[in-house]
């Protein structure tokens, strides 16, 4: 029998959970407060009127795939051009010194932007964008959601047989503390790191012999020639991502000031002088990656038909988030089946 499920959050784990449940015959609605699905796998589009469109991957930089379920998803996405392997040269970089960064695993990216994978996964799903879930209650065995919409209106939707949380741990606590305290208590112990990310467009190409670098002993942890990824618009565009420690110390700084500071660091570590860049735009990820994930695939209470998935439970990689949602989708569907048998 078809069951109705509400999923709060349309990032990687929420989409993976929804796809699993829909394939098993259930009716799923995802509620996402942002303008697009994907969570921390976004693309900041500057010009979508050109082909390929012009943008920055200012969140997740790439991902890897090893588990059968995730490999199958990536194979499907590659066949329709939503992802591609990135063969960019990646190094370890100190001040003036670099060495190859060894990796035997393929680095994948969305094409023409990281958000393309989420859009592929969301195809055919009922995703409500710019729709923030402000409250969850359970009455007589069914759930009711209070929704705040982009136009300022408030709507209530009810009749859900189950609710899934697919948001960062810090957002789980206020939303589920009243309806299911064990989940809130699990989430309250998890902390997410802050990350500043800078989108840089220099006037002239930066003359370095690598496309990505893990930076050592620096406020910057990662720099990447974003335009070197497959399917990108021509030009020279860079992403500069600060370390968690530096980002935490500077989390309340103005974005403009952060952009200038990290641009100076970028010039120092690359040995390149970048004068009057075309764009320097900083974005703060308040809940970037979990620093102390719980270490369980997902959370599920069959008694309450309520669960949670995400990297704060399973680990910080994109694949971890996918597997968390994929596993929870199976668990919830099995619970529905056992309830019917009883």
C-alpha positions, 0 to 999 in steps of 0.5 A: 500500500502506498504511504505518504512521506515528507522529507525535510531537506533536498540535499544529497541524503534527502534526494537519495532517500526519496528516490529509494522510496518512490522506486518502492511505490511510495508518495514522497514530498521534499521540502527545501528552503533554498532555491534549488536542490543539492544542499552543499553541492550547489553552483552559483550561476553567473550567466545561464544564458550562454552554453555552457552556462557560467558559474562557480562550484562554491560548495563541494568541489568533487566527489568519489564513488566506491559503493555499488549503489552510488556507482550505479547512480553515477553511471546513470548520471554520466549517461545523460551528461549530468556528471563527468570525471575531472582529470585536473592536476591536483597537488599538495602546496606549500609556500612556493613548493608543490608535490603531486597529490596521489589518488587512485580514485576518480574524482567526479564533478557535476556538469556543467556545474556541481548542482547538475547531479542534484537536478538529475536526482530530483527529476520526477520527484515532488520537490518544493523549493523555497519552502522552509519547514517551521514545525512538525507535529504528530497527531493520531498517527499522522504528521503535520508540517507548518511551512513558511513560503518564499512569498511570506505566507504560511501553509499547513500540510498534513496526512503524512505517514512518516517524516524524514529529517535530511538537514544538518544536525544544528537544524535538527534540534529546534525542529524535532526537539518537541516531536521526538527528543531522542533524535534531537539529543543525538543531533545536539552532540554533533558540531559542523565546521564553518567554511568560507569559500571565495569565488575569484575571477582574475583578469588574466589566467593564473600561471600555475601548473596545477588545477587544484591544491591542498594547501598546507600551513595556511589559512587556505585549505583548498584552491581550485581552478574551477574552470578546469572542470569538464563542461565549464564555460571558458575563462579562468575562475578559481575557488578558494576555501579556507580551513575550518579553524580560520573560518571559525575565527573569522566567521563573523567578518564581513564577506567583502573583508574575508574575500580580500584577506583570502585573495592575499593568501592566494597570491602568497601561496601561488606566488602570483600577483592578481591586480583588480580581479573581475570578481571576488565574492565570499560565501560563508557555509555556516554548517559545512562539514560535520566535525564529529559525525555520529558513526551510524548509517542513519537514524530510524524510529519504527515506533514513531515512523520518523528518521534522519539521514545525512553526513552528520550521521554517516560521515563527511563525504558526498557518498556517505550522505548518499548511503545514509539516505539510501539506507534509510529509504530501505529501512522505512519501506521495510517498516511500512511492509512489516506494519501491513503484514501485522 
